[in-house]
Structure formats: structure tokens, C-alpha cells
Amino acid sequence: MSKLPVISSFEAIKALNKLGYDIDHQTGSHIILRQGKEPHRRLTIPNHQEIAKGTIISIIKQAGLTREEFLKLL
């Protein structure tokens, strides 16, 4: 299993954009991403300089990715 790097919210959003996730809106310090038009897949990314490791792992799982797939997107 690969070690996850420390990334910012903008790096995570940039990686998820490659999968078709686009910024829908922002509520406070949380950026909401949506994928596709009909069956919406929705992710919430905290707008932080450094995202906690557990939060990154949760985002990866919600996106249906493995760690290795996510690292390739970075």
C-alpha cells in the first residue's frame, strides 16, 4: 500500500476533475463536487491547506477509487 502525500484541497479537486467531478457550490469551508448529470455522485472537500489523512482516505472511498488510482491522478 502506498503512502499518501499531504495535499491541499485544490490538489484534490484538480485530481478529481480528471474523473469528471466539477465544483457545484461552496458552503462555508466545504466545496461540493458533483459528477455527471443524472445519477449524481457528490463529494465534499474541506477547503484547507492540508487535508487530514483520514479525510483523504474517506474521499478516495466515496469516489470509488483505490489509493493507487488516486495517486496516479495527482
PDB file of N, CA, C and O in Angstrom:
ATOM      1  N   MET A   1       0.835  -1.161   0.000  1.00  0.00           N
ATOM      2  CA  MET A   1       0.000   0.000   0.000  1.00  0.00           C
ATOM      3  C   MET A   1       0.890   1.238   0.000  1.00  0.00           C
ATOM      4  O   MET A   1       1.840   1.328   0.777  1.00  0.00           O
ATOM      5  N   SER A   2       0.579   2.182  -0.869  1.00  0.00           N
ATOM      6  CA  SER A   2       1.375   3.394  -0.997  1.00  0.00           C
ATOM      7  C   SER A   2       1.044   4.385   0.106  1.00  0.00           C
ATOM      8  O   SER A   2      -0.074   4.434   0.619  1.00  0.00           O
ATOM      9  N   LYS A   3       2.048   5.167   0.450  1.00  0.00           N
ATOM     10  CA  LYS A   3       1.842   6.202   1.454  1.00  0.00           C
ATOM     11  C   LYS A   3       1.234   7.426   0.782  1.00  0.00           C
ATOM     12  O   LYS A   3       1.692   7.860  -0.275  1.00  0.00           O
ATOM     13  N   LEU A   4       0.203   7.974   1.406  1.00  0.00           N
ATOM     14  CA  LEU A   4      -0.466   9.147   0.841  1.00  0.00           C
ATOM     15  C   LEU A   4       0.314  10.414   1.155  1.00  0.00           C
ATOM     16  O   LEU A   4       0.760  10.602   2.287  1.00  0.00           O
ATOM     17  N   PRO A   5       0.485  11.287   0.164  1.00  0.00           N
ATOM     18  CA  PRO A   5       1.154  12.556   0.433  1.00  0.00           C
ATOM     19  C   PRO A   5       0.198  13.541   1.100  1.00  0.00           C
ATOM     20  O   PRO A   5      -1.018  13.351   1.078  1.00  0.00           O
ATOM     21  N   VAL A   6       0.752  14.580   1.686  1.00  0.00           N
ATOM     22  CA  VAL A   6      -0.059  15.661   2.239  1.00  0.00           C
ATOM     23  C   VAL A   6      -0.451  16.543   1.064  1.00  0.00           C
ATOM     24  O   VAL A   6       0.412  17.064   0.357  1.00  0.00           O
ATOM     25  N   ILE A   7      -1.773  16.714   0.853  1.00  0.00           N
ATOM     26  CA  ILE A   7      -2.231  17.512  -0.276  1.00  0.00           C
ATOM     27  C   ILE A   7      -3.208  18.584   0.198  1.00  0.00           C
ATOM     28  O   ILE A   7      -3.805  18.477   1.269  1.00  0.00           O
ATOM     29  N   SER A   8      -3.354  19.616  -0.624  1.00  0.00           N
ATOM     30  CA  SER A   8      -4.315  20.676  -0.325  1.00  0.00           C
ATOM     31  C   SER A   8      -5.649  20.340  -0.984  1.00  0.00           C
ATOM     32  O   SER A   8      -5.752  19.400  -1.772  1.00  0.00           O
ATOM     33  N   SER A   9      -6.654  21.119  -0.650  1.00  0.00           N
ATOM     34  CA  SER A   9      -7.972  20.889  -1.245  1.00  0.00           C
ATOM     35  C   SER A   9      -7.933  21.121  -2.754  1.00  0.00           C
ATOM     36  O   SER A   9      -8.612  20.421  -3.504  1.00  0.00           O
ATOM     37  N   PHE A  10      -7.147  22.096  -3.203  1.00  0.00           N
ATOM     38  CA  PHE A  10      -7.094  22.389  -4.628  1.00  0.00           C
ATOM     39  C   PHE A  10      -6.413  21.276  -5.416  1.00  0.00           C
ATOM     40  O   PHE A  10      -6.782  21.021  -6.562  1.00  0.00           O
ATOM     41  N   GLU A  11      -5.425  20.609  -4.821  1.00  0.00           N
ATOM     42  CA  GLU A  11      -4.783  19.465  -5.472  1.00  0.00           C
ATOM     43  C   GLU A  11      -5.764  18.296  -5.576  1.00  0.00           C
ATOM     44  O   GLU A  11      -5.792  17.595  -6.587  1.00  0.00           O
ATOM     45  N   ALA A  12      -6.567  18.087  -4.533  1.00  0.00           N
ATOM     46  CA  ALA A  12      -7.570  17.020  -4.554  1.00  0.00           C
ATOM     47  C   ALA A  12      -8.633  17.305  -5.608  1.00  0.00           C
ATOM     48  O   ALA A  12      -9.036  16.404  -6.343  1.00  0.00           O
ATOM     49  N   ILE A  13      -9.088  18.553  -5.686  1.00  0.00           N
ATOM     50  CA  ILE A  13     -10.100  18.927  -6.672  1.00  0.00           C
ATOM     51  C   ILE A  13      -9.558  18.771  -8.084  1.00  0.00           C
ATOM     52  O   ILE A  13     -10.266  18.295  -8.972  1.00  0.00           O
ATOM     53  N   LYS A  14      -8.320  19.163  -8.294  1.00  0.00           N
ATOM     54  CA  LYS A  14      -7.688  19.043  -9.610  1.00  0.00           C
ATOM     55  C   LYS A  14      -7.616  17.573 -10.042  1.00  0.00           C
ATOM     56  O   LYS A  14      -7.862  17.254 -11.205  1.00  0.00           O
ATOM     57  N   ALA A  15      -7.280  16.683  -9.103  1.00  0.00           N
ATOM     58  CA  ALA A  15      -7.216  15.252  -9.411  1.00  0.00           C
ATOM     59  C   ALA A  15      -8.605  14.702  -9.724  1.00  0.00           C
ATOM     60  O   ALA A  15      -8.764  13.916 -10.658  1.00  0.00           O
ATOM     61  N   LEU A  16      -9.609  15.109  -8.951  1.00  0.00           N
ATOM     62  CA  LEU A  16     -10.968  14.609  -9.152  1.00  0.00           C
ATOM     63  C   LEU A  16     -11.617  15.190 -10.405  1.00  0.00           C
ATOM     64  O   LEU A  16     -12.532  14.582 -10.961  1.00  0.00           O
ATOM     65  N   ASN A  17     -11.161  16.353 -10.855  1.00  0.00           N
ATOM     66  CA  ASN A  17     -11.644  16.917 -12.123  1.00  0.00           C
ATOM     67  C   ASN A  17     -11.339  15.981 -13.287  1.00  0.00           C
ATOM     68  O   ASN A  17     -12.093  15.922 -14.258  1.00  0.00           O
ATOM     69  N   LYS A  18     -10.250  15.261 -13.186  1.00  0.00           N
ATOM     70  CA  LYS A  18      -9.856  14.321 -14.247  1.00  0.00           C
ATOM     71  C   LYS A  18     -10.854  13.168 -14.366  1.00  0.00           C
ATOM     72  O   LYS A  18     -10.923  12.507 -15.403  1.00  0.00           O
ATOM     73  N   LEU A  19     -11.626  12.930 -13.304  1.00  0.00           N
ATOM     74  CA  LEU A  19     -12.643  11.874 -13.310  1.00  0.00           C
ATOM     75  C   LEU A  19     -14.026  12.405 -13.666  1.00  0.00           C
ATOM     76  O   LEU A  19     -14.993  11.644 -13.707  1.00  0.00           O
ATOM     77  N   GLY A  20     -14.124  13.698 -13.921  1.00  0.00           N
ATOM     78  CA  GLY A  20     -15.410  14.271 -14.295  1.00  0.00           C
ATOM     79  C   GLY A  20     -16.139  14.976 -13.170  1.00  0.00           C
ATOM     80  O   GLY A  20     -17.293  15.370 -13.339  1.00  0.00           O
ATOM     81  N   TYR A  21     -15.488  15.145 -12.017  1.00  0.00           N
ATOM     82  CA  TYR A  21     -16.099  15.885 -10.916  1.00  0.00           C
ATOM     83  C   TYR A  21     -15.884  17.368 -11.151  1.00  0.00           C
ATOM     84  O   TYR A  21     -14.768  17.800 -11.443  1.00  0.00           O
ATOM     85  N   ASP A  22     -16.953  18.151 -11.024  1.00  0.00           N
ATOM     86  CA  ASP A  22     -16.888  19.597 -11.175  1.00  0.00           C
ATOM     87  C   ASP A  22     -17.403  20.262  -9.909  1.00  0.00           C
ATOM     88  O   ASP A  22     -18.229  19.699  -9.192  1.00  0.00           O
ATOM     89  N   ILE A  23     -16.909  21.460  -9.642  1.00  0.00           N
ATOM     90  CA  ILE A  23     -17.370  22.203  -8.473  1.00  0.00           C
ATOM     91  C   ILE A  23     -18.822  22.604  -8.689  1.00  0.00           C
ATOM     92  O   ILE A  23     -19.159  23.238  -9.689  1.00  0.00           O
ATOM     93  N   ASP A  24     -19.673  22.231  -7.745  1.00  0.00           N
ATOM     94  CA  ASP A  24     -21.092  22.584  -7.810  1.00  0.00           C
ATOM     95  C   ASP A  24     -21.333  23.870  -7.029  1.00  0.00           C
ATOM     96  O   ASP A  24     -21.900  24.824  -7.561  1.00  0.00           O
ATOM     97  N   HIS A  25     -20.906  23.897  -5.773  1.00  0.00           N
ATOM     98  CA  HIS A  25     -21.033  25.088  -4.947  1.00  0.00           C
ATOM     99  C   HIS A  25     -20.145  24.956  -3.721  1.00  0.00           C
ATOM    100  O   HIS A  25     -19.524  23.917  -3.495  1.00  0.00           O
ATOM    101  N   GLN A  26     -20.096  26.017  -2.939  1.00  0.00           N
ATOM    102  CA  GLN A  26     -19.336  26.011  -1.702  1.00  0.00           C
ATOM    103  C   GLN A  26     -20.237  26.476  -0.572  1.00  0.00           C
ATOM    104  O   GLN A  26     -20.942  27.477  -0.693  1.00  0.00           O
ATOM    105  N   THR A  27     -20.203  25.737   0.525  1.00  0.00           N
ATOM    106  CA  THR A  27     -20.950  26.102   1.725  1.00  0.00           C
ATOM    107  C   THR A  27     -19.941  26.244   2.858  1.00  0.00           C
ATOM    108  O   THR A  27     -19.389  25.252   3.334  1.00  0.00           O
ATOM    109  N   GLY A  28     -19.707  27.463   3.280  1.00  0.00           N
ATOM    110  CA  GLY A  28     -18.709  27.697   4.320  1.00  0.00           C
ATOM    111  C   GLY A  28     -17.335  27.290   3.824  1.00  0.00           C
ATOM    112  O   GLY A  28     -16.869  27.778   2.795  1.00  0.00           O
ATOM    113  N   SER A  29     -16.684  26.391   4.559  1.00  0.00           N
ATOM    114  CA  SER A  29     -15.351  25.951   4.166  1.00  0.00           C
ATOM    115  C   SER A  29     -15.376  24.589   3.474  1.00  0.00           C
ATOM    116  O   SER A  29     -14.354  23.903   3.424  1.00  0.00           O
ATOM    117  N   HIS A  30     -16.529  24.192   2.941  1.00  0.00           N
ATOM    118  CA  HIS A  30     -16.649  22.912   2.247  1.00  0.00           C
ATOM    119  C   HIS A  30     -17.029  23.130   0.786  1.00  0.00           C
ATOM    120  O   HIS A  30     -17.996  23.826   0.478  1.00  0.00           O
ATOM    121  N   ILE A  31     -16.251  22.525  -0.102  1.00  0.00           N
ATOM    122  CA  ILE A  31     -16.505  22.620  -1.532  1.00  0.00           C
ATOM    123  C   ILE A  31     -17.229  21.345  -1.958  1.00  0.00           C
ATOM    124  O   ILE A  31     -16.760  20.241  -1.680  1.00  0.00           O
ATOM    125  N   ILE A  32     -18.365  21.496  -2.629  1.00  0.00           N
ATOM    126  CA  ILE A  32     -19.179  20.369  -3.062  1.00  0.00           C
ATOM    127  C   ILE A  32     -18.883  20.099  -4.537  1.00  0.00           C
ATOM    128  O   ILE A  32     -19.008  20.986  -5.382  1.00  0.00           O
ATOM    129  N   LEU A  33     -18.487  18.856  -4.831  1.00  0.00           N
ATOM    130  CA  LEU A  33     -18.221  18.437  -6.202  1.00  0.00           C
ATOM    131  C   LEU A  33     -19.316  17.484  -6.653  1.00  0.00           C
ATOM    132  O   LEU A  33     -19.819  16.695  -5.854  1.00  0.00           O
ATOM    133  N   ARG A  34     -19.689  17.551  -7.927  1.00  0.00           N
ATOM    134  CA  ARG A  34     -20.673  16.622  -8.495  1.00  0.00           C
ATOM    135  C   ARG A  34     -20.113  16.016  -9.757  1.00  0.00           C
ATOM    136  O   ARG A  34     -19.342  16.644 -10.482  1.00  0.00           O
ATOM    137  N   GLN A  35     -20.517  14.772 -10.011  1.00  0.00           N
ATOM    138  CA  GLN A  35     -20.082  14.059 -11.208  1.00  0.00           C
ATOM    139  C   GLN A  35     -21.308  13.670 -12.012  1.00  0.00           C
ATOM    140  O   GLN A  35     -22.274  13.140 -11.464  1.00  0.00           O
ATOM    141  N   GLY A  36     -21.273  13.932 -13.306  1.00  0.00           N
ATOM    142  CA  GLY A  36     -22.359  13.518 -14.177  1.00  0.00           C
ATOM    143  C   GLY A  36     -23.589  14.375 -14.031  1.00  0.00           C
ATOM    144  O   GLY A  36     -23.634  15.302 -13.222  1.00  0.00           O
ATOM    145  N   LYS A  37     -24.592  14.049 -14.830  1.00  0.00           N
ATOM    146  CA  LYS A  37     -25.826  14.834 -14.805  1.00  0.00           C
ATOM    147  C   LYS A  37     -26.942  14.114 -14.070  1.00  0.00           C
ATOM    148  O   LYS A  37     -27.503  14.661 -13.121  1.00  0.00           O
ATOM    149  N   GLU A  38     -27.275  12.908 -14.484  1.00  0.00           N
ATOM    150  CA  GLU A  38     -28.425  12.231 -13.887  1.00  0.00           C
ATOM    151  C   GLU A  38     -28.103  11.560 -12.551  1.00  0.00           C
ATOM    152  O   GLU A  38     -28.442  12.118 -11.508  1.00  0.00           O
ATOM    153  N   PRO A  39     -27.460  10.380 -12.538  1.00  0.00           N
ATOM    154  CA  PRO A  39     -27.192   9.799 -11.208  1.00  0.00           C
ATOM    155  C   PRO A  39     -26.024  10.553 -10.577  1.00  0.00           C
ATOM    156  O   PRO A  39     -24.861  10.224 -10.812  1.00  0.00           O
ATOM    157  N   HIS A  40     -26.345  11.565  -9.776  1.00  0.00           N
ATOM    158  CA  HIS A  40     -25.306  12.422  -9.208  1.00  0.00           C
ATOM    159  C   HIS A  40     -24.466  11.663  -8.197  1.00  0.00           C
ATOM    160  O   HIS A  40     -24.976  10.955  -7.328  1.00  0.00           O
ATOM    161  N   ARG A  41     -23.186  11.831  -8.341  1.00  0.00           N
ATOM    162  CA  ARG A  41     -22.272  11.382  -7.309  1.00  0.00           C
ATOM    163  C   ARG A  41     -21.716  12.657  -6.704  1.00  0.00           C
ATOM    164  O   ARG A  41     -21.224  13.521  -7.429  1.00  0.00           O
ATOM    165  N   ARG A  42     -21.786  12.785  -5.408  1.00  0.00           N
ATOM    166  CA  ARG A  42     -21.440  14.032  -4.745  1.00  0.00           C
ATOM    167  C   ARG A  42     -20.322  13.797  -3.729  1.00  0.00           C
ATOM    168  O   ARG A  42     -20.369  12.846  -2.948  1.00  0.00           O
ATOM    169  N   LEU A  43     -19.318  14.675  -3.751  1.00  0.00           N
ATOM    170  CA  LEU A  43     -18.221  14.621  -2.794  1.00  0.00           C
ATOM    171  C   LEU A  43     -18.092  15.973  -2.108  1.00  0.00           C
ATOM    172  O   LEU A  43     -18.337  17.014  -2.718  1.00  0.00           O
ATOM    173  N   THR A  44     -17.714  15.952  -0.858  1.00  0.00           N
ATOM    174  CA  THR A  44     -17.480  17.177  -0.111  1.00  0.00           C
ATOM    175  C   THR A  44     -16.009  17.241   0.256  1.00  0.00           C
ATOM    176  O   THR A  44     -15.473  16.336   0.896  1.00  0.00           O
ATOM    177  N   ILE A  45     -15.360  18.326  -0.159  1.00  0.00           N
ATOM    178  CA  ILE A  45     -13.937  18.513   0.093  1.00  0.00           C
ATOM    179  C   ILE A  45     -13.775  19.710   1.028  1.00  0.00           C
ATOM    180  O   ILE A  45     -14.294  20.784   0.725  1.00  0.00           O
ATOM    181  N   PRO A  46     -13.067  19.562   2.161  1.00  0.00           N
ATOM    182  CA  PRO A  46     -12.838  20.722   3.025  1.00  0.00           C
ATOM    183  C   PRO A  46     -11.830  21.663   2.370  1.00  0.00           C
ATOM    184  O   PRO A  46     -10.839  21.210   1.797  1.00  0.00           O
ATOM    185  N   ASN A  47     -12.074  22.945   2.451  1.00  0.00           N
ATOM    186  CA  ASN A  47     -11.197  23.938   1.829  1.00  0.00           C
ATOM    187  C   ASN A  47     -10.067  24.264   2.806  1.00  0.00           C
ATOM    188  O   ASN A  47     -10.103  25.286   3.492  1.00  0.00           O
ATOM    189  N   HIS A  48      -9.054  23.377   2.861  1.00  0.00           N
ATOM    190  CA  HIS A  48      -7.930  23.516   3.783  1.00  0.00           C
ATOM    191  C   HIS A  48      -6.618  23.476   3.013  1.00  0.00           C
ATOM    192  O   HIS A  48      -6.558  22.955   1.899  1.00  0.00           O
ATOM    193  N   GLN A  49      -5.566  24.029   3.615  1.00  0.00           N
ATOM    194  CA  GLN A  49      -4.236  23.962   3.014  1.00  0.00           C
ATOM    195  C   GLN A  49      -3.714  22.532   3.036  1.00  0.00           C
ATOM    196  O   GLN A  49      -3.077  22.087   2.081  1.00  0.00           O
ATOM    197  N   GLU A  50      -3.978  21.816   4.112  1.00  0.00           N
ATOM    198  CA  GLU A  50      -3.574  20.417   4.241  1.00  0.00           C
ATOM    199  C   GLU A  50      -4.789  19.610   4.690  1.00  0.00           C
ATOM    200  O   GLU A  50      -5.374  19.881   5.738  1.00  0.00           O
ATOM    201  N   ILE A  51      -5.158  18.621   3.886  1.00  0.00           N
ATOM    202  CA  ILE A  51      -6.286  17.762   4.235  1.00  0.00           C
ATOM    203  C   ILE A  51      -5.750  16.600   5.072  1.00  0.00           C
ATOM    204  O   ILE A  51      -4.724  16.012   4.732  1.00  0.00           O
ATOM    205  N   ALA A  52      -6.434  16.271   6.153  1.00  0.00           N
ATOM    206  CA  ALA A  52      -6.025  15.180   7.036  1.00  0.00           C
ATOM    207  C   ALA A  52      -6.044  13.850   6.288  1.00  0.00           C
ATOM    208  O   ALA A  52      -6.845  13.658   5.373  1.00  0.00           O
ATOM    209  N   LYS A  53      -5.163  12.940   6.678  1.00  0.00           N
ATOM    210  CA  LYS A  53      -5.033  11.640   6.009  1.00  0.00           C
ATOM    211  C   LYS A  53      -6.353  10.864   6.013  1.00  0.00           C
ATOM    212  O   LYS A  53      -6.737  10.282   4.998  1.00  0.00           O
ATOM    213  N   GLY A  54      -7.041  10.857   7.149  1.00  0.00           N
ATOM    214  CA  GLY A  54      -8.306  10.138   7.250  1.00  0.00           C
ATOM    215  C   GLY A  54      -9.366  10.711   6.319  1.00  0.00           C
ATOM    216  O   GLY A  54     -10.182   9.976   5.765  1.00  0.00           O
ATOM    217  N   THR A  55      -9.345  12.024   6.153  1.00  0.00           N
ATOM    218  CA  THR A  55     -10.292  12.677   5.255  1.00  0.00           C
ATOM    219  C   THR A  55      -9.986  12.318   3.803  1.00  0.00           C
ATOM    220  O   THR A  55     -10.900  12.083   3.013  1.00  0.00           O
ATOM    221  N   ILE A  56      -8.704  12.276   3.455  1.00  0.00           N
ATOM    222  CA  ILE A  56      -8.308  11.888   2.101  1.00  0.00           C
ATOM    223  C   ILE A  56      -8.750  10.462   1.803  1.00  0.00           C
ATOM    224  O   ILE A  56      -9.271  10.177   0.725  1.00  0.00           O
ATOM    225  N   ILE A  57      -8.540   9.577   2.757  1.00  0.00           N
ATOM    226  CA  ILE A  57      -8.943   8.176   2.578  1.00  0.00           C
ATOM    227  C   ILE A  57     -10.450   8.076   2.383  1.00  0.00           C
ATOM    228  O   ILE A  57     -10.918   7.312   1.538  1.00  0.00           O
ATOM    229  N   SER A  58     -11.209   8.838   3.154  1.00  0.00           N
ATOM    230  CA  SER A  58     -12.664   8.845   3.033  1.00  0.00           C
ATOM    231  C   SER A  58     -13.100   9.353   1.660  1.00  0.00           C
ATOM    232  O   SER A  58     -14.007   8.785   1.050  1.00  0.00           O
ATOM    233  N   ILE A  59     -12.468  10.410   1.171  1.00  0.00           N
ATOM    234  CA  ILE A  59     -12.796  10.960  -0.149  1.00  0.00           C
ATOM    235  C   ILE A  59     -12.498   9.934  -1.242  1.00  0.00           C
ATOM    236  O   ILE A  59     -13.274   9.776  -2.184  1.00  0.00           O
ATOM    237  N   ILE A  60     -11.371   9.243  -1.109  1.00  0.00           N
ATOM    238  CA  ILE A  60     -10.990   8.213  -2.092  1.00  0.00           C
ATOM    239  C   ILE A  60     -12.043   7.108  -2.129  1.00  0.00           C
ATOM    240  O   ILE A  60     -12.440   6.663  -3.205  1.00  0.00           O
ATOM    241  N   LYS A  61     -12.495   6.665  -0.955  1.00  0.00           N
ATOM    242  CA  LYS A  61     -13.512   5.605  -0.886  1.00  0.00           C
ATOM    243  C   LYS A  61     -14.832   6.063  -1.487  1.00  0.00           C
ATOM    244  O   LYS A  61     -15.475   5.311  -2.219  1.00  0.00           O
ATOM    245  N   GLN A  62     -15.243   7.294  -1.183  1.00  0.00           N
ATOM    246  CA  GLN A  62     -16.502   7.814  -1.692  1.00  0.00           C
ATOM    247  C   GLN A  62     -16.467   7.959  -3.209  1.00  0.00           C
ATOM    248  O   GLN A  62     -17.497   7.824  -3.870  1.00  0.00           O
ATOM    249  N   ALA A  63     -15.288   8.233  -3.762  1.00  0.00           N
ATOM    250  CA  ALA A  63     -15.146   8.365  -5.213  1.00  0.00           C
ATOM    251  C   ALA A  63     -15.051   7.005  -5.891  1.00  0.00           C
ATOM    252  O   ALA A  63     -15.082   6.924  -7.119  1.00  0.00           O
ATOM    253  N   GLY A  64     -14.936   5.933  -5.103  1.00  0.00           N
ATOM    254  CA  GLY A  64     -14.854   4.589  -5.663  1.00  0.00           C
ATOM    255  C   GLY A  64     -13.487   4.269  -6.242  1.00  0.00           C
ATOM    256  O   GLY A  64     -13.376   3.507  -7.203  1.00  0.00           O
ATOM    257  N   LEU A  65     -12.452   4.845  -5.662  1.00  0.00           N
ATOM    258  CA  LEU A  65     -11.093   4.650  -6.147  1.00  0.00           C
ATOM    259  C   LEU A  65     -10.265   3.860  -5.149  1.00  0.00           C
ATOM    260  O   LEU A  65     -10.639   3.710  -3.985  1.00  0.00           O
ATOM    261  N   THR A  66      -9.126   3.356  -5.628  1.00  0.00           N
ATOM    262  CA  THR A  66      -8.127   2.793  -4.737  1.00  0.00           C
ATOM    263  C   THR A  66      -7.083   3.879  -4.492  1.00  0.00           C
ATOM    264  O   THR A  66      -7.061   4.894  -5.189  1.00  0.00           O
ATOM    265  N   ARG A  67      -6.228   3.667  -3.511  1.00  0.00           N
ATOM    266  CA  ARG A  67      -5.167   4.647  -3.236  1.00  0.00           C
ATOM    267  C   ARG A  67      -4.268   4.827  -4.449  1.00  0.00           C
ATOM    268  O   ARG A  67      -3.892   5.949  -4.791  1.00  0.00           O
ATOM    269  N   GLU A  68      -3.926   3.726  -5.094  1.00  0.00           N
ATOM    270  CA  GLU A  68      -3.024   3.769  -6.248  1.00  0.00           C
ATOM    271  C   GLU A  68      -3.652   4.562  -7.399  1.00  0.00           C
ATOM    272  O   GLU A  68      -2.969   5.346  -8.059  1.00  0.00           O
ATOM    273  N   GLU A  69      -4.952   4.359  -7.638  1.00  0.00           N
ATOM    274  CA  GLU A  69      -5.640   5.105  -8.691  1.00  0.00           C
ATOM    275  C   GLU A  69      -5.643   6.600  -8.383  1.00  0.00           C
ATOM    276  O   GLU A  69      -5.446   7.426  -9.275  1.00  0.00           O
ATOM    277  N   PHE A  70      -5.864   6.938  -7.127  1.00  0.00           N
ATOM    278  CA  PHE A  70      -5.876   8.347  -6.734  1.00  0.00           C
ATOM    279  C   PHE A  70      -4.482   8.970  -6.890  1.00  0.00           C
ATOM    280  O   PHE A  70      -4.350  10.097  -7.366  1.00  0.00           O
ATOM    281  N   LEU A  71      -3.458   8.235  -6.490  1.00  0.00           N
ATOM    282  CA  LEU A  71      -2.091   8.744  -6.607  1.00  0.00           C
ATOM    283  C   LEU A  71      -1.706   8.989  -8.053  1.00  0.00           C
ATOM    284  O   LEU A  71      -0.966   9.930  -8.340  1.00  0.00           O
ATOM    285  N   LYS A  72      -2.189   8.165  -8.967  1.00  0.00           N
ATOM    286  CA  LYS A  72      -1.911   8.364 -10.394  1.00  0.00           C
ATOM    287  C   LYS A  72      -2.555   9.658 -10.901  1.00  0.00           C
ATOM    288  O   LYS A  72      -2.018  10.310 -11.796  1.00  0.00           O
ATOM    289  N   LEU A  73      -3.701  10.027 -10.332  1.00  0.00           N
ATOM    290  CA  LEU A  73      -4.392  11.245 -10.738  1.00  0.00           C
ATOM    291  C   LEU A  73      -3.670  12.504 -10.284  1.00  0.00           C
ATOM    292  O   LEU A  73      -3.814  13.567 -10.888  1.00  0.00           O
ATOM    293  N   LEU A  74      -2.883  12.374  -9.204  1.00  0.00           N
ATOM    294  CA  LEU A  74      -2.142  13.528  -8.695  1.00  0.00           C
ATOM    295  C   LEU A  74      -1.008  13.816  -9.639  1.00  0.00           C
ATOM    296  O   LEU A  74      -0.241  14.752  -9.415  1.00  0.00           O
TER     297      LEU A  74
END
